[in-house]
Amino acid sequence: MDQLKPPPALQVLFEDEDLLALGKPAGLPTQATVDKGRANFYDLALGQFPFPLFLHHRLDKDTSGVMIFSKSRRMNPLLAALFQVHQIQKTYWALVNPKGQKMASQHRIENFLELQKKLKPQKMKSVLRGGQKAITEFTVITSQSSMAHLECRPLTGRTHQIRVHLSEWGFPILGDSLYGGKDSRVPRLMLHAHHLDFRHPLSGELVKISCPPPSDFKKIIEKLNSPSA
């Protein structure tokens, strides 16, 4: 019988005595789903390292990029507190279709989001009353007529926040079929968690962690930046 191949080693982006940051591949759910036989990022991380890891945030299945874990019980509540009061700055990269329009170099969206439970499938939507406050700042890195590379900085941490804000701005993320971004040019949701910046809870030093984009994302960026694009 053929032997099962061991799972690929996860990319270590940062590590000290109390923290571990890893690069999450696209296509893996962050944690276990109803399908118990399906691989997930958290279980793979627990299997790769000989110490406990405590999960504090999540990325959507098709979103790649940096995720951080606490390794010790003394760090666990400290890191949780940073996420709770939004003192960890997350920076994402996204690819969208400008549809021939000129995009503002910088844009800020501030509204309220609420899960629409009656929709099938369920998804988030901006609402006038109720919901949770959501703020995202966007900067255009590169833009052509049919493709743009954006930097996205969520200042709050709502489910699908970047995806909803870009969709309602009129520029859904390429590959995001849930929010109107279905596009034959890309294989998946083109969203990447590129940076995490924060003050270390114990040392007070500024920690800046970056994760290079996966090959499919990188190829599109290189093509977009080429002189012939």
Backbone torsions as a table, in degrees:
resi	resn	phi	psi	omega
1	MET	NA	144.9	176.7
2	ASP	-69.7	136.9	177.9
3	GLN	-81.8	143.2	177.3
4	LEU	-68.2	135.0	178.8
5	LYS	-73.9	140.7	177.1
6	PRO	-68.0	149.4	179.3
7	PRO	-63.0	148.5	-180.0
8	PRO	-63.9	148.0	178.7
9	ALA	-67.2	135.6	178.3
10	LEU	-78.0	145.1	-176.7
11	GLN	-76.2	122.7	176.7
12	VAL	-86.9	123.3	-178.4
13	LEU	-102.4	-29.2	-179.5
14	PHE	-161.5	142.0	175.2
15	GLU	-154.9	136.8	167.2
16	ASP	-138.8	-163.2	-174.8
17	GLU	-63.6	-27.2	-171.5
18	ASP	-121.3	-12.5	-174.9
19	LEU	-129.5	149.5	174.4
20	LEU	-141.5	127.0	175.7
21	ALA	-115.3	132.6	-177.9
22	LEU	-126.5	157.5	174.3
23	GLY	-91.6	119.3	178.4
24	LYS	-86.4	126.4	175.3
25	PRO	-72.3	154.1	172.1
26	ALA	-69.5	148.8	176.3
27	GLY	96.3	-7.2	179.2
28	LEU	-108.0	127.7	170.5
29	PRO	-64.3	151.1	-178.5
30	THR	-62.9	-42.5	-179.0
31	GLN	-138.3	-180.0	-174.5
32	ALA	-58.3	142.6	177.6
33	THR	-109.8	-173.0	178.1
34	VAL	-64.4	-23.9	175.2
35	ASP	-84.8	95.9	-174.3
36	LYS	-65.5	-19.4	179.8
37	GLY	-86.9	-1.7	-177.0
38	ARG	-87.6	132.9	178.8
39	ALA	-64.0	147.7	175.3
40	ASN	-142.2	157.0	-172.0
41	PHE	-63.1	-43.7	-176.7
42	TYR	-63.6	-44.9	179.2
43	ASP	-65.3	-37.4	177.1
44	LEU	-63.5	-40.2	178.4
45	ALA	-64.9	-43.5	179.1
46	LEU	-62.2	-33.8	179.9
47	GLY	-77.1	-20.0	-176.3
48	GLN	-89.3	-25.9	-172.8
49	PHE	-119.1	142.3	-174.0
50	PRO	-88.2	33.0	179.1
51	PHE	-145.4	160.9	-178.9
52	PRO	-69.2	149.0	176.4
53	LEU	-129.7	133.2	-178.2
54	PHE	-111.6	125.5	-174.7
55	LEU	-86.2	132.2	-177.4
56	HIS	-124.7	-16.3	179.0
57	HIS	-151.2	171.7	-174.8
58	ARG	-136.2	155.7	169.2
59	LEU	-122.9	147.0	176.3
60	ASP	-60.0	156.9	-175.1
61	LYS	-51.0	-47.4	-175.3
62	ASP	-90.5	3.8	175.3
63	THR	-89.3	130.2	177.9
64	SER	-98.9	168.8	170.1
65	GLY	128.4	-167.6	-169.7
66	VAL	-77.4	134.6	171.4
67	MET	-133.1	144.1	-176.7
68	ILE	-120.9	141.7	179.7
69	PHE	-124.5	150.1	166.6
70	SER	-88.7	143.4	-178.2
71	LYS	-103.0	-17.1	-173.9
72	SER	-128.7	156.9	179.8
73	ARG	-70.2	-27.2	177.4
74	ARG	-70.6	-31.1	180.0
75	MET	-83.2	-25.0	-171.9
76	ASN	-53.6	-54.3	-179.9
77	PRO	-69.1	-27.4	-179.6
78	LEU	-69.9	-42.9	178.4
79	LEU	-69.3	-39.6	177.3
80	ALA	-58.0	-40.2	-179.9
81	ALA	-65.0	-38.5	178.4
82	LEU	-60.7	-43.2	178.4
83	PHE	-66.9	-39.4	-175.8
84	GLN	-64.1	-38.0	-178.3
85	VAL	-100.0	13.9	174.7
86	HIS	59.1	42.2	177.3
87	GLN	-99.6	11.1	170.3
88	ILE	-110.2	113.8	-179.1
89	GLN	-84.0	118.1	177.8
90	LYS	-98.4	136.7	176.0
91	THR	-127.9	125.2	-178.7
92	TYR	-113.7	157.6	166.9
93	TRP	-110.3	141.1	177.8
94	ALA	-138.6	149.4	174.2
95	LEU	-112.5	130.3	-178.9
96	VAL	-134.5	170.6	175.8
97	ASN	-107.8	111.7	179.4
98	PRO	-68.3	-13.9	178.0
99	LYS	59.8	37.4	178.0
100	GLY	79.0	-1.2	-179.1
101	GLN	-88.6	152.9	174.5
102	LYS	-84.8	120.1	-178.2
103	MET	-89.7	140.8	174.4
104	ALA	-61.7	139.3	-177.0
105	SER	-62.5	-29.7	176.6
106	GLN	-137.5	145.5	-176.6
107	HIS	-152.0	144.1	179.5
108	ARG	-129.7	133.0	176.5
109	ILE	-119.5	129.1	178.7
110	GLU	-135.3	115.2	179.5
111	ASN	-156.5	-158.7	179.7
112	PHE	-126.1	135.0	-177.2
113	LEU	-116.2	145.6	-179.8
114	GLU	-144.1	142.1	177.8
115	LEU	-72.8	126.9	178.1
116	GLN	-91.8	91.3	-173.2
117	LYS	-69.9	-23.8	-178.0
118	LYS	-79.7	-15.6	179.6
119	LEU	-77.6	148.4	176.0
120	LYS	-125.3	111.2	-1.7
121	PRO	-74.9	159.3	178.5
122	GLN	-64.5	143.7	175.9
123	LYS	-154.3	166.1	-179.7
124	MET	-84.6	153.1	-179.9
125	LYS	-153.0	147.2	176.6
126	SER	-73.0	143.9	-177.9
127	VAL	-134.1	155.4	179.6
128	LEU	-82.8	-30.2	-179.2
129	ARG	-129.9	144.6	-178.9
130	GLY	74.9	-159.4	-179.2
131	GLY	74.0	-175.9	-179.3
132	GLN	-116.9	140.1	-178.2
133	LYS	-63.7	136.8	-178.5
134	ALA	-137.5	129.4	-178.7
135	ILE	-131.5	128.6	175.9
136	THR	-136.4	137.1	174.9
137	GLU	-109.6	138.0	-177.2
138	PHE	-122.9	141.3	173.7
139	THR	-130.8	130.5	177.4
140	VAL	-80.2	121.9	177.2
141	ILE	-87.3	-51.0	178.0
142	THR	-144.2	141.3	179.2
143	SER	-143.7	130.9	170.4
144	GLN	-120.4	-177.2	-173.7
145	SER	-64.1	-33.3	-175.2
146	SER	-122.8	8.4	179.5
147	MET	-154.6	136.6	176.8
148	ALA	-140.4	144.1	178.7
149	HIS	-108.5	118.5	-175.2
150	LEU	-115.6	148.6	167.3
151	GLU	-100.9	131.1	-175.0
152	CYS	-123.9	127.2	-179.5
153	ARG	-121.5	97.5	177.0
154	PRO	-75.2	127.0	178.7
155	LEU	-94.8	-6.2	171.6
156	THR	-130.6	171.9	-173.6
157	GLY	-123.7	58.9	-179.5
158	ARG	-87.4	152.0	177.6
159	THR	-57.4	130.4	176.7
160	HIS	58.5	22.8	-172.4
161	GLN	-55.7	-51.8	-178.7
162	ILE	-63.6	-41.5	-178.1
163	ARG	-62.1	-44.8	-179.5
164	VAL	-68.6	-45.7	-178.0
165	HIS	-61.8	-43.0	178.7
166	LEU	-67.4	-39.2	178.8
167	SER	-63.1	-44.8	-177.6
168	GLU	-76.3	-17.9	171.6
169	TRP	-74.5	-19.7	-179.7
170	GLY	107.4	5.9	-177.8
171	PHE	-131.6	71.4	-179.6
172	PRO	-61.0	151.5	179.6
173	ILE	-64.9	135.7	178.4
174	LEU	-57.9	133.6	179.7
175	GLY	87.2	-1.5	-178.0
176	ASP	-91.6	84.8	-176.8
177	SER	-67.1	-26.0	-179.7
178	LEU	-68.1	-32.2	-176.4
179	TYR	-118.5	29.9	170.2
180	GLY	85.4	19.3	-176.9
181	GLY	-109.1	20.5	179.9
182	LYS	-57.9	130.2	-175.0
183	ASP	-153.3	126.9	-176.0
184	SER	-70.0	-11.8	-177.5
185	ARG	-79.1	-15.3	-175.4
186	VAL	-125.6	152.0	-176.2
187	PRO	-88.1	-9.9	-172.4
188	ARG	-165.9	-176.7	172.1
189	LEU	-63.2	121.7	-175.4
190	MET	-95.6	72.3	178.5
191	LEU	-132.8	132.0	-173.9
192	HIS	-136.3	126.5	176.5
193	ALA	-80.3	101.7	-168.0
194	HIS	-90.4	-36.1	-175.1
195	HIS	-137.5	148.3	162.6
196	LEU	-130.5	125.9	179.0
197	ASP	-126.0	133.0	-179.6
198	PHE	-165.4	165.4	172.8
199	ARG	-87.4	128.9	179.8
200	HIS	-60.7	127.9	-175.8
201	PRO	-61.1	-24.7	-177.9
202	LEU	-99.5	-46.4	-176.0
203	SER	-90.4	-22.4	-176.0
204	GLY	80.1	-3.6	-179.5
205	GLU	-72.7	148.7	177.0
206	LEU	-74.4	125.4	178.5
207	VAL	-110.3	125.5	179.0
208	LYS	-123.7	114.7	-176.6
209	ILE	-117.0	127.7	177.6
210	SER	-123.3	154.1	179.0
211	CYS	-128.8	121.0	178.3
212	PRO	-63.6	146.0	-179.7
213	PRO	-68.0	152.7	176.7
214	PRO	-67.3	167.8	-170.8
215	SER	-59.6	-39.6	-178.0
216	ASP	-66.2	-37.7	177.7
217	PHE	-70.5	-43.9	-178.0
218	LYS	-62.7	-39.6	-179.6
219	LYS	-62.9	-39.3	179.6
220	ILE	-67.5	-41.2	178.5
221	ILE	-62.6	-44.9	179.8
222	GLU	-61.8	-40.3	178.3
223	LYS	-66.4	-40.8	179.9
224	LEU	-63.3	-33.3	-178.3
225	ASN	-89.5	-5.0	-178.5
226	SER	-73.5	149.7	-177.8
227	PRO	-58.7	-27.7	-177.1
228	SER	-86.6	-2.7	-177.1
229	ALA	-67.1	NA	NA
